[in-house]
Amino acid sequence: MDPEQVIENLLKELDKSLKAMGKAKTIEEKETYSRIVKNIAESVGVFFNAINDMMAYSSDDMDMDIDEG
């Protein structure tokens, strides 16, 4: 699956979970949704960190190519 699609799907789930948490009536429901939101947000963060790392390495590679050229 395309990483962009995975991130997009995670963000949609995050949005749905935040809306559901806002509508939750009991503390138990709110706690459950808060854990779901936390887990999804951490998952999105993992993808963003991986993308950031890949961009940093690709930028270093481009700098080396320029220096060698």
N, CA, C and O atoms as a CHARMM CRD file, in Angstrom:
* protein
*
  276
    1    1 MET  N      0.84200  -1.17700   0.00000 PROA 1      0.00000
    2    1 MET  CA     0.00000   0.00000   0.00000 PROA 1      0.00000
    3    1 MET  C      0.89200   1.24700   0.00000 PROA 1      0.00000
    4    1 MET  O      1.95400   1.26800   0.62100 PROA 1      0.00000
    5    2 ASP  N      0.44900   2.25000  -0.68800 PROA 2      0.00000
    6    2 ASP  CA     1.15400   3.51800  -0.81200 PROA 2      0.00000
    7    2 ASP  C      1.23000   4.21500   0.55300 PROA 2      0.00000
    8    2 ASP  O      0.20600   4.35200   1.22400 PROA 2      0.00000
    9    3 PRO  N      2.42400   4.66000   0.97800 PROA 3      0.00000
   10    3 PRO  CA     2.55100   5.31800   2.28200 PROA 3      0.00000
   11    3 PRO  C      1.64600   6.55200   2.41700 PROA 3      0.00000
   12    3 PRO  O      1.11600   6.81200   3.49700 PROA 3      0.00000
   13    4 GLU  N      1.47200   7.29400   1.35200 PROA 4      0.00000
   14    4 GLU  CA     0.58500   8.46300   1.41400 PROA 4      0.00000
   15    4 GLU  C     -0.85000   8.03800   1.70300 PROA 4      0.00000
   16    4 GLU  O     -1.56300   8.70700   2.45100 PROA 4      0.00000
   17    5 GLN  N     -1.26800   6.93100   1.11400 PROA 5      0.00000
   18    5 GLN  CA    -2.61800   6.41800   1.34300 PROA 5      0.00000
   19    5 GLN  C     -2.77400   5.94500   2.78600 PROA 5      0.00000
   20    5 GLN  O     -3.82300   6.14300   3.40100 PROA 5      0.00000
   21    6 VAL  N     -1.73200   5.32100   3.32000 PROA 6      0.00000
   22    6 VAL  CA    -1.77000   4.86300   4.71300 PROA 6      0.00000
   23    6 VAL  C     -1.93600   6.05900   5.64500 PROA 6      0.00000
   24    6 VAL  O     -2.76500   6.03400   6.55500 PROA 6      0.00000
   25    7 ILE  N     -1.13600   7.11400   5.41300 PROA 7      0.00000
   26    7 ILE  CA    -1.23100   8.31500   6.24900 PROA 7      0.00000
   27    7 ILE  C     -2.61400   8.93800   6.12000 PROA 7      0.00000
   28    7 ILE  O     -3.21800   9.33100   7.11800 PROA 7      0.00000
   29    8 GLU  N     -3.11100   9.02800   4.89800 PROA 8      0.00000
   30    8 GLU  CA    -4.44000   9.60800   4.68500 PROA 8      0.00000
   31    8 GLU  C     -5.51000   8.81500   5.43600 PROA 8      0.00000
   32    8 GLU  O     -6.38900   9.39800   6.07100 PROA 8      0.00000
   33    9 ASN  N     -5.43200   7.48900   5.36200 PROA 9      0.00000
   34    9 ASN  CA    -6.40300   6.64700   6.07200 PROA 9      0.00000
   35    9 ASN  C     -6.28600   6.81100   7.58600 PROA 9      0.00000
   36    9 ASN  O     -7.29700   6.85900   8.28800 PROA 9      0.00000
   37   10 LEU  N     -5.05900   6.89700   8.08700 PROA 10     0.00000
   38   10 LEU  CA    -4.86900   7.10500   9.52300 PROA 10     0.00000
   39   10 LEU  C     -5.45000   8.44200   9.96200 PROA 10     0.00000
   40   10 LEU  O     -6.07400   8.52900  11.02000 PROA 10     0.00000
   41   11 LEU  N     -5.25200   9.48000   9.16200 PROA 11     0.00000
   42   11 LEU  CA    -5.79400  10.79400   9.51300 PROA 11     0.00000
   43   11 LEU  C     -7.32100  10.79500   9.49400 PROA 11     0.00000
   44   11 LEU  O     -7.95200  11.47100  10.30600 PROA 11     0.00000
   45   12 LYS  N     -7.91600  10.04100   8.56900 PROA 12     0.00000
   46   12 LYS  CA    -9.38300   9.91700   8.54600 PROA 12     0.00000
   47   12 LYS  C     -9.87200   9.21500   9.81300 PROA 12     0.00000
   48   12 LYS  O    -10.85700   9.63300  10.42200 PROA 12     0.00000
   49   13 GLU  N     -9.18200   8.15100  10.20000 PROA 13     0.00000
   50   13 GLU  CA    -9.55200   7.43300  11.42300 PROA 13     0.00000
   51   13 GLU  C     -9.36600   8.31900  12.64700 PROA 13     0.00000
   52   13 GLU  O    -10.17500   8.28300  13.57400 PROA 13     0.00000
   53   14 LEU  N     -8.30900   9.10600  12.65000 PROA 14     0.00000
   54   14 LEU  CA    -8.08000  10.03300  13.75300 PROA 14     0.00000
   55   14 LEU  C     -9.22700  11.02400  13.86500 PROA 14     0.00000
   56   14 LEU  O     -9.72100  11.28700  14.96200 PROA 14     0.00000
   57   15 ASP  N     -9.65100  11.57200  12.73900 PROA 15     0.00000
   58   15 ASP  CA   -10.77100  12.51100  12.71800 PROA 15     0.00000
   59   15 ASP  C    -12.05500  11.85900  13.23900 PROA 15     0.00000
   60   15 ASP  O    -12.77200  12.44700  14.04900 PROA 15     0.00000
   61   16 LYS  N    -12.33700  10.64600  12.77200 PROA 16     0.00000
   62   16 LYS  CA   -13.54000   9.94100  13.23000 PROA 16     0.00000
   63   16 LYS  C    -13.48800   9.67100  14.73100 PROA 16     0.00000
   64   16 LYS  O    -14.48700   9.82100  15.43300 PROA 16     0.00000
   65   17 SER  N    -12.32000   9.27400  15.21000 PROA 17     0.00000
   66   17 SER  CA   -12.17900   8.95900  16.63500 PROA 17     0.00000
   67   17 SER  C    -12.32000  10.19900  17.49900 PROA 17     0.00000
   68   17 SER  O    -12.91500  10.14400  18.57500 PROA 17     0.00000
   69   18 LEU  N    -11.77300  11.32600  17.03200 PROA 18     0.00000
   70   18 LEU  CA   -11.92100  12.56900  17.78900 PROA 18     0.00000
   71   18 LEU  C    -13.38700  13.00100  17.86700 PROA 18     0.00000
   72   18 LEU  O    -13.84600  13.47000  18.90800 PROA 18     0.00000
   73   19 LYS  N    -14.11400  12.84200  16.76400 PROA 19     0.00000
   74   19 LYS  CA   -15.53700  13.18800  16.76400 PROA 19     0.00000
   75   19 LYS  C    -16.31200  12.26200  17.69700 PROA 19     0.00000
   76   19 LYS  O    -17.18300  12.70500  18.44500 PROA 19     0.00000
   77   20 ALA  N    -15.98700  10.97800  17.64400 PROA 20     0.00000
   78   20 ALA  CA   -16.67000  10.02100  18.52000 PROA 20     0.00000
   79   20 ALA  C    -16.35200  10.29200  19.97900 PROA 20     0.00000
   80   20 ALA  O    -17.22200  10.15100  20.83900 PROA 20     0.00000
   81   21 MET  N    -15.11100  10.68200  20.27200 PROA 21     0.00000
   82   21 MET  CA   -14.73600  10.99300  21.64200 PROA 21     0.00000
   83   21 MET  C    -15.52900  12.20200  22.13600 PROA 21     0.00000
   84   21 MET  O    -15.92200  12.25600  23.30100 PROA 21     0.00000
   85   22 GLY  N    -15.76200  13.16100  21.25700 PROA 22     0.00000
   86   22 GLY  CA   -16.54000  14.33400  21.63300 PROA 22     0.00000
   87   22 GLY  C    -17.98400  14.01100  21.94200 PROA 22     0.00000
   88   22 GLY  O    -18.63300  14.71700  22.71400 PROA 22     0.00000
   89   23 LYS  N    -18.49400  12.94200  21.33900 PROA 23     0.00000
   90   23 LYS  CA   -19.89000  12.54300  21.56100 PROA 23     0.00000
   91   23 LYS  C    -20.04400  11.51700  22.68200 PROA 23     0.00000
   92   23 LYS  O    -21.16100  11.20100  23.09100 PROA 23     0.00000
   93   24 ALA  N    -18.91600  10.99700  23.17900 PROA 24     0.00000
   94   24 ALA  CA   -18.96800   9.96300  24.21400 PROA 24     0.00000
   95   24 ALA  C    -19.64300  10.50400  25.47100 PROA 24     0.00000
   96   24 ALA  O    -19.44600  11.66000  25.84700 PROA 24     0.00000
   97   25 LYS  N    -20.43000   9.66400  26.10400 PROA 25     0.00000
   98   25 LYS  CA   -21.20800  10.06200  27.28500 PROA 25     0.00000
   99   25 LYS  C    -20.50600   9.71800  28.59600 PROA 25     0.00000
  100   25 LYS  O    -20.54600  10.49700  29.54900 PROA 25     0.00000
  101   26 THR  N    -19.86900   8.56200  28.64200 PROA 26     0.00000
  102   26 THR  CA   -19.28000   8.12000  29.91400 PROA 26     0.00000
  103   26 THR  C    -17.76900   8.32900  29.90900 PROA 26     0.00000
  104   26 THR  O    -17.13900   8.47200  28.86100 PROA 26     0.00000
  105   27 ILE  N    -17.21900   8.34000  31.10600 PROA 27     0.00000
  106   27 ILE  CA   -15.76900   8.46400  31.26500 PROA 27     0.00000
  107   27 ILE  C    -15.06800   7.28900  30.59200 PROA 27     0.00000
  108   27 ILE  O    -14.01800   7.46200  29.97400 PROA 27     0.00000
  109   28 GLU  N    -15.64500   6.09900  30.71000 PROA 28     0.00000
  110   28 GLU  CA   -15.03200   4.90900  30.12600 PROA 28     0.00000
  111   28 GLU  C    -14.94200   5.03700  28.60200 PROA 28     0.00000
  112   28 GLU  O    -13.92200   4.69600  28.00300 PROA 28     0.00000
  113   29 GLU  N    -16.01700   5.53000  27.98200 PROA 29     0.00000
  114   29 GLU  CA   -16.01000   5.73200  26.53000 PROA 29     0.00000
  115   29 GLU  C    -14.96500   6.78000  26.14200 PROA 29     0.00000
  116   29 GLU  O    -14.22000   6.59700  25.17800 PROA 29     0.00000
  117   30 LYS  N    -14.91700   7.86600  26.89200 PROA 30     0.00000
  118   30 LYS  CA   -13.94800   8.92600  26.59400 PROA 30     0.00000
  119   30 LYS  C    -12.52000   8.40600  26.74000 PROA 30     0.00000
  120   30 LYS  O    -11.65100   8.72700  25.93000 PROA 30     0.00000
  121   31 GLU  N    -12.28600   7.61000  27.76500 PROA 31     0.00000
  122   31 GLU  CA   -10.95100   7.04300  27.96100 PROA 31     0.00000
  123   31 GLU  C    -10.58700   6.10500  26.81300 PROA 31     0.00000
  124   31 GLU  O     -9.45900   6.12600  26.32000 PROA 31     0.00000
  125   32 THR  N    -11.53300   5.29300  26.39500 PROA 32     0.00000
  126   32 THR  CA   -11.28200   4.37300  25.27700 PROA 32     0.00000
  127   32 THR  C    -10.91600   5.14800  24.01900 PROA 32     0.00000
  128   32 THR  O     -9.93900   4.81800  23.34700 PROA 32     0.00000
  129   33 TYR  N    -11.68900   6.16500  23.70200 PROA 33     0.00000
  130   33 TYR  CA   -11.39600   6.95600  22.51100 PROA 33     0.00000
  131   33 TYR  C    -10.09600   7.73800  22.64900 PROA 33     0.00000
  132   33 TYR  O     -9.38300   7.93000  21.66400 PROA 33     0.00000
  133   34 SER  N     -9.78100   8.18600  23.84700 PROA 34     0.00000
  134   34 SER  CA    -8.52200   8.92300  24.02000 PROA 34     0.00000
  135   34 SER  C     -7.32600   8.00300  23.76600 PROA 34     0.00000
  136   34 SER  O     -6.31200   8.43600  23.21800 PROA 34     0.00000
  137   35 ARG  N     -7.44500   6.74800  24.16100 PROA 35     0.00000
  138   35 ARG  CA    -6.37400   5.78200  23.88200 PROA 35     0.00000
  139   35 ARG  C     -6.27000   5.50300  22.38900 PROA 35     0.00000
  140   35 ARG  O     -5.16900   5.38000  21.85200 PROA 35     0.00000
  141   36 ILE  N     -7.41000   5.40300  21.72300 PROA 36     0.00000
  142   36 ILE  CA    -7.41800   5.19000  20.27700 PROA 36     0.00000
  143   36 ILE  C     -6.76400   6.37700  19.57500 PROA 36     0.00000
  144   36 ILE  O     -5.93100   6.20100  18.68600 PROA 36     0.00000
  145   37 VAL  N     -7.14700   7.58100  19.97900 PROA 37     0.00000
  146   37 VAL  CA    -6.58300   8.80100  19.38500 PROA 37     0.00000
  147   37 VAL  C     -5.06900   8.83700  19.60200 PROA 37     0.00000
  148   37 VAL  O     -4.31300   9.14800  18.68200 PROA 37     0.00000
  149   38 LYS  N     -4.63700   8.52400  20.80300 PROA 38     0.00000
  150   38 LYS  CA    -3.20900   8.51500  21.11500 PROA 38     0.00000
  151   38 LYS  C     -2.46000   7.53000  20.22700 PROA 38     0.00000
  152   38 LYS  O     -1.40800   7.86100  19.68000 PROA 38     0.00000
  153   39 ASN  N     -2.99400   6.32500  20.08000 PROA 39     0.00000
  154   39 ASN  CA    -2.33400   5.30600  19.26200 PROA 39     0.00000
  155   39 ASN  C     -2.27300   5.70800  17.79000 PROA 39     0.00000
  156   39 ASN  O     -1.24900   5.51700  17.13500 PROA 39     0.00000
  157   40 ILE  N     -3.35200   6.25600  17.27600 PROA 40     0.00000
  158   40 ILE  CA    -3.36300   6.67600  15.86800 PROA 40     0.00000
  159   40 ILE  C     -2.38600   7.82900  15.67200 PROA 40     0.00000
  160   40 ILE  O     -1.63400   7.84400  14.69800 PROA 40     0.00000
  161   41 ALA  N     -2.39100   8.78800  16.58200 PROA 41     0.00000
  162   41 ALA  CA    -1.47900   9.93000  16.46400 PROA 41     0.00000
  163   41 ALA  C     -0.02200   9.46700  16.50600 PROA 41     0.00000
  164   41 ALA  O      0.81100   9.98300  15.76100 PROA 41     0.00000
  165   42 GLU  N      0.28600   8.51900  17.35100 PROA 42     0.00000
  166   42 GLU  CA     1.64700   7.97600  17.40100 PROA 42     0.00000
  167   42 GLU  C      1.99500   7.28000  16.09200 PROA 42     0.00000
  168   42 GLU  O      3.12300   7.39000  15.61100 PROA 42     0.00000
  169   43 SER  N      1.03500   6.56400  15.51300 PROA 43     0.00000
  170   43 SER  CA     1.27500   5.88300  14.23900 PROA 43     0.00000
  171   43 SER  C      1.55200   6.88100  13.12400 PROA 43     0.00000
  172   43 SER  O      2.45100   6.67900  12.30800 PROA 43     0.00000
  173   44 VAL  N      0.78000   7.95000  13.09300 PROA 44     0.00000
  174   44 VAL  CA     1.01000   8.99900  12.09100 PROA 44     0.00000
  175   44 VAL  C      2.39600   9.60400  12.30400 PROA 44     0.00000
  176   44 VAL  O      3.11900   9.86400  11.34200 PROA 44     0.00000
  177   45 GLY  N      2.76100   9.82300  13.55000 PROA 45     0.00000
  178   45 GLY  CA     4.07800  10.36500  13.86800 PROA 45     0.00000
  179   45 GLY  C      5.20700   9.48200  13.37100 PROA 45     0.00000
  180   45 GLY  O      6.23100   9.98400  12.90800 PROA 45     0.00000
  181   46 VAL  N      5.03100   8.17400  13.46300 PROA 46     0.00000
  182   46 VAL  CA     6.03900   7.24000  12.96800 PROA 46     0.00000
  183   46 VAL  C      6.25000   7.44500  11.47100 PROA 46     0.00000
  184   46 VAL  O      7.38800   7.48700  11.00400 PROA 46     0.00000
  185   47 PHE  N      5.16200   7.57100  10.72000 PROA 47     0.00000
  186   47 PHE  CA     5.27400   7.78600   9.27700 PROA 47     0.00000
  187   47 PHE  C      5.94200   9.12000   8.97700 PROA 47     0.00000
  188   47 PHE  O      6.81200   9.19000   8.10900 PROA 47     0.00000
  189   48 PHE  N      5.54900  10.18400   9.68100 PROA 48     0.00000
  190   48 PHE  CA     6.15700  11.49100   9.43700 PROA 48     0.00000
  191   48 PHE  C      7.64300  11.48300   9.76800 PROA 48     0.00000
  192   48 PHE  O      8.43900  12.08400   9.04600 PROA 48     0.00000
  193   49 ASN  N      8.02400  10.81200  10.84700 PROA 49     0.00000
  194   49 ASN  CA     9.44100  10.70800  11.20000 PROA 49     0.00000
  195   49 ASN  C     10.21000   9.92900  10.14900 PROA 49     0.00000
  196   49 ASN  O     11.33000  10.29700   9.79500 PROA 49     0.00000
  197   50 ALA  N      9.61400   8.85500   9.64700 PROA 50     0.00000
  198   50 ALA  CA    10.27800   8.06800   8.60200 PROA 50     0.00000
  199   50 ALA  C     10.46100   8.90400   7.33300 PROA 50     0.00000
  200   50 ALA  O     11.52000   8.86500   6.70700 PROA 50     0.00000
  201   51 ILE  N      9.43600   9.65100   6.96300 PROA 51     0.00000
  202   51 ILE  CA     9.53400  10.51300   5.78000 PROA 51     0.00000
  203   51 ILE  C     10.61500  11.56900   6.00100 PROA 51     0.00000
  204   51 ILE  O     11.41500  11.84000   5.10500 PROA 51     0.00000
  205   52 ASN  N     10.63900  12.15700   7.18100 PROA 52     0.00000
  206   52 ASN  CA    11.64200  13.16600   7.50200 PROA 52     0.00000
  207   52 ASN  C     13.05400  12.58300   7.40200 PROA 52     0.00000
  208   52 ASN  O     13.95400  13.21500   6.84800 PROA 52     0.00000
  209   53 ASP  N     13.24000  11.37700   7.94100 PROA 53     0.00000
  210   53 ASP  CA    14.54100  10.71700   7.87100 PROA 53     0.00000
  211   53 ASP  C     14.93900  10.43300   6.43200 PROA 53     0.00000
  212   53 ASP  O     16.09100  10.63600   6.05000 PROA 53     0.00000
  213   54 MET  N     13.99100   9.96700   5.63900 PROA 54     0.00000
  214   54 MET  CA    14.28600   9.66300   4.23600 PROA 54     0.00000
  215   54 MET  C     14.67200  10.93400   3.48500 PROA 54     0.00000
  216   54 MET  O     15.58000  10.91700   2.65400 PROA 54     0.00000
  217   55 MET  N     13.98700  12.02700   3.77700 PROA 55     0.00000
  218   55 MET  CA    14.30100  13.28700   3.10700 PROA 55     0.00000
  219   55 MET  C     15.68400  13.78400   3.52600 PROA 55     0.00000
  220   55 MET  O     16.40700  14.34400   2.70200 PROA 55     0.00000
  221   56 ALA  N     16.05900  13.59600   4.76400 PROA 56     0.00000
  222   56 ALA  CA    17.37200  14.02100   5.24100 PROA 56     0.00000
  223   56 ALA  C     18.46300  13.22800   4.53200 PROA 56     0.00000
  224   56 ALA  O     19.47300  13.79600   4.11700 PROA 56     0.00000
  225   57 TYR  N     18.26600  11.91600   4.39200 PROA 57     0.00000
  226   57 TYR  CA    19.26900  11.09400   3.70400 PROA 57     0.00000
  227   57 TYR  C     19.33100  11.42900   2.22700 PROA 57     0.00000
  228   57 TYR  O     20.41800  11.47000   1.65100 PROA 57     0.00000
  229   58 SER  N     18.18700  11.66800   1.60300 PROA 58     0.00000
  230   58 SER  CA    18.19200  11.96700   0.18300 PROA 58     0.00000
  231   58 SER  C     18.85200  13.31500  -0.06100 PROA 58     0.00000
  232   58 SER  O     19.51300  13.49400  -1.08400 PROA 58     0.00000
  233   59 SER  N     18.69200  14.25600   0.83800 PROA 59     0.00000
  234   59 SER  CA    19.34100  15.56500   0.72600 PROA 59     0.00000
  235   59 SER  C     20.85100  15.40800   0.86500 PROA 59     0.00000
  236   59 SER  O     21.60300  16.05800   0.13800 PROA 59     0.00000
  237   60 ASP  N     21.31100  14.55900   1.78500 PROA 60     0.00000
  238   60 ASP  CA    22.74000  14.30000   1.94300 PROA 60     0.00000
  239   60 ASP  C     23.30800  13.66000   0.68200 PROA 60     0.00000
  240   60 ASP  O     24.40500  14.01400   0.25000 PROA 60     0.00000
  241   61 ASP  N     22.57800  12.72600   0.09200 PROA 61     0.00000
  242   61 ASP  CA    23.01400  12.07300  -1.13300 PROA 61     0.00000
  243   61 ASP  C     23.15200  13.08500  -2.26300 PROA 61     0.00000
  244   61 ASP  O     24.09900  13.01500  -3.04600 PROA 61     0.00000
  245   62 MET  N     22.22200  14.01700  -2.35400 PROA 62     0.00000
  246   62 MET  CA    22.26500  15.02200  -3.40500 PROA 62     0.00000
  247   62 MET  C     23.47500  15.93100  -3.19100 PROA 62     0.00000
  248   62 MET  O     24.12500  16.31700  -4.16200 PROA 62     0.00000
  249   63 ASP  N     23.79400  16.28200  -1.94100 PROA 63     0.00000
  250   63 ASP  CA    24.95200  17.10800  -1.65300 PROA 63     0.00000
  251   63 ASP  C     26.24100  16.40600  -2.08200 PROA 63     0.00000
  252   63 ASP  O     27.14600  17.03900  -2.62400 PROA 63     0.00000
  253   64 MET  N     26.32000  15.09300  -1.83600 PROA 64     0.00000
  254   64 MET  CA    27.50800  14.34600  -2.22600 PROA 64     0.00000
  255   64 MET  C     27.64400  14.31600  -3.74100 PROA 64     0.00000
  256   64 MET  O     28.74600  14.46200  -4.27000 PROA 64     0.00000
  257   65 ASP  N     26.51900  14.12600  -4.44800 PROA 65     0.00000
  258   65 ASP  CA    26.55500  14.09200  -5.90800 PROA 65     0.00000
  259   65 ASP  C     27.05000  15.40500  -6.45900 PROA 65     0.00000
  260   65 ASP  O     27.80400  15.41500  -7.43200 PROA 65     0.00000
  261   66 ILE  N     26.65600  16.50200  -5.87400 PROA 66     0.00000
  262   66 ILE  CA    27.07900  17.81900  -6.33700 PROA 66     0.00000
  263   66 ILE  C     28.56600  18.00900  -6.07800 PROA 66     0.00000
  264   66 ILE  O     29.29200  18.51500  -6.93300 PROA 66     0.00000
  265   67 ASP  N     29.02100  17.59800  -4.88300 PROA 67     0.00000
  266   67 ASP  CA    30.44200  17.73500  -4.54200 PROA 67     0.00000
  267   67 ASP  C     31.32300  16.87200  -5.43700 PROA 67     0.00000
  268   67 ASP  O     32.42800  17.27300  -5.80000 PROA 67     0.00000
  269   68 GLU  N     30.83400  15.69300  -5.78900 PROA 68     0.00000
  270   68 GLU  CA    31.61800  14.76400  -6.61100 PROA 68     0.00000
  271   68 GLU  C     31.62000  15.17500  -8.07600 PROA 68     0.00000
  272   68 GLU  O     32.54600  14.82900  -8.81000 PROA 68     0.00000
  273   69 GLY  N     30.60100  15.90600  -8.51100 PROA 69     0.00000
  274   69 GLY  CA    30.41000  16.24100  -9.91700 PROA 69     0.00000
  275   69 GLY  C     31.34700  17.25600 -10.35800 PROA 69     0.00000
  276   69 GLY  O     31.32200  17.65400 -11.52200 PROA 69     0.00000
